[in-house]
Amino acid sequence: MPKRNGAGIELLADPTRRRIIALLAVSACRPSTIAREIGRSRPAVSRQLALLVDAGLVERRPAYFDGRAILYRIAADSHGPITAWLAGTNVGRPIRLRLDANGKLHEG
C-alpha cells in the first residue's frame, strides 16, 4: 500500500475522527451538531476537533450569523491529502507502472 502523505493525516485512522471529517465534508458544523450526529458527547467531540485543528486538517471559524458560535470546516489546504488518504493513494507522488509477463499493469 502506498504511503499516505500530509501532516496529521494519520489521525484519520480513528473512526470517530473519520466520521467528523465526513460530516464536515458536507458542510461546516458546530461541535454540538457533530456530537448529536455521531452520538458522542460534546466534550469528546471538542477533544477530537482540537486534534484535527492542531494537525491542520480542520479550521475553526466564527459563524457569520452569530459571532459567538464557532463553526468547524475542513481546512482548504487539506482537501487533497484527506481525499488521498481515504482513497488509499498519495497526492503528488509520481506513479510508476510496469507491465508483467502477462501484459497486466502493476504499480512499482
C-alpha positions as CSV (number, residue, x, y, z in Angstrom):
1,M,0.0,0.0,0.0
2,P,1.4,3.5,-0.9
3,K,2.4,5.9,1.8
4,R,-0.3,8.4,2.6
5,N,1.0,11.9,2.9
6,G,0.0,15.0,4.7
7,A,0.7,16.4,8.1
8,G,-1.6,14.9,10.7
9,I,-3.2,12.6,8.2
10,E,-2.6,9.6,10.5
11,L,-5.3,11.0,12.8
12,L,-7.9,9.7,10.2
13,A,-7.1,6.1,11.4
14,D,-9.6,6.8,14.2
15,P,-13.2,6.0,13.2
16,T,-14.6,8.9,15.2
17,R,-12.4,11.4,13.5
18,R,-13.3,9.9,10.1
19,R,-17.0,10.4,10.9
20,I,-16.3,14.0,11.9
21,I,-14.4,14.6,8.6
22,A,-17.3,13.0,6.7
23,L,-19.8,15.5,8.3
24,L,-17.5,18.4,7.7
25,A,-17.1,17.4,4.1
26,V,-20.8,18.1,3.6
27,S,-20.9,21.5,5.5
28,A,-19.4,23.5,8.3
29,C,-20.8,22.4,11.7
30,R,-21.0,23.4,15.3
31,P,-19.5,21.0,17.8
32,S,-22.9,20.3,19.3
33,T,-24.3,19.4,15.8
34,I,-21.4,17.0,15.3
35,A,-21.9,15.4,18.7
36,R,-25.6,14.9,18.1
37,E,-25.0,13.4,14.6
38,I,-22.3,10.9,15.6
39,G,-23.7,10.0,19.1
40,R,-20.8,11.3,21.2
41,S,-20.7,13.9,24.0
42,R,-19.9,17.5,23.2
43,P,-16.6,17.4,25.3
44,A,-15.5,14.2,23.4
45,V,-16.1,15.9,20.1
46,S,-14.3,19.0,21.2
47,R,-11.2,17.0,22.1
48,Q,-11.3,15.3,18.6
49,L,-11.8,18.6,16.9
50,A,-8.8,20.1,18.8
51,L,-6.6,17.3,17.5
52,L,-7.8,17.9,13.9
53,V,-7.3,21.6,14.2
54,D,-3.8,21.2,15.6
55,A,-2.9,18.9,12.7
56,G,-4.2,21.5,10.2
57,L,-6.9,19.2,8.8
58,V,-9.8,21.3,10.2
59,E,-10.3,25.1,10.6
60,R,-12.2,26.8,13.4
61,R,-14.1,30.0,12.4
62,P,-16.7,32.2,14.0
63,A,-20.2,31.8,12.4
64,Y,-21.3,34.5,10.0
65,F,-24.8,34.7,11.6
66,D,-23.6,34.7,15.2
67,G,-20.1,35.8,16.2
68,R,-20.3,33.8,19.4
69,A,-20.9,30.5,17.6
70,I,-18.0,28.6,16.3
71,L,-18.1,26.5,13.1
72,Y,-15.6,23.9,12.1
73,R,-14.8,23.0,8.5
74,I,-12.2,21.1,6.5
75,A,-9.1,23.2,6.0
76,A,-8.8,24.3,2.4
77,D,-5.2,23.0,2.1
78,S,-6.1,19.6,3.4
79,H,-8.8,18.5,0.9
80,G,-6.3,16.7,-1.3
81,P,-4.5,14.8,1.4
82,I,-7.7,13.8,3.2
83,T,-9.2,12.5,-0.1
84,A,-6.0,10.7,-1.0
85,W,-5.8,9.1,2.5
86,L,-9.4,7.9,2.3
87,A,-8.8,6.6,-1.2
88,G,-5.5,4.9,-0.3
89,T,-3.3,6.9,-2.6
90,N,-0.7,9.6,-2.2
91,V,-1.2,13.1,-3.5
92,G,1.7,14.3,-5.7
93,R,3.5,11.0,-5.8
94,P,4.7,10.0,-9.2
95,I,3.0,6.8,-10.4
96,R,5.4,4.2,-11.8
97,L,3.6,1.5,-13.8
98,R,5.2,-1.6,-15.3
99,L,3.9,-4.5,-17.4
100,D,4.3,-8.0,-16.1
101,A,4.8,-11.0,-18.4
102,N,1.1,-11.4,-18.9
103,G,0.7,-7.7,-20.1
104,K,-1.0,-6.5,-16.9
105,L,-0.1,-3.2,-15.4
106,H,1.4,-3.1,-11.9
107,E,2.5,-0.2,-9.7
108,G,6.1,-0.1,-8.7
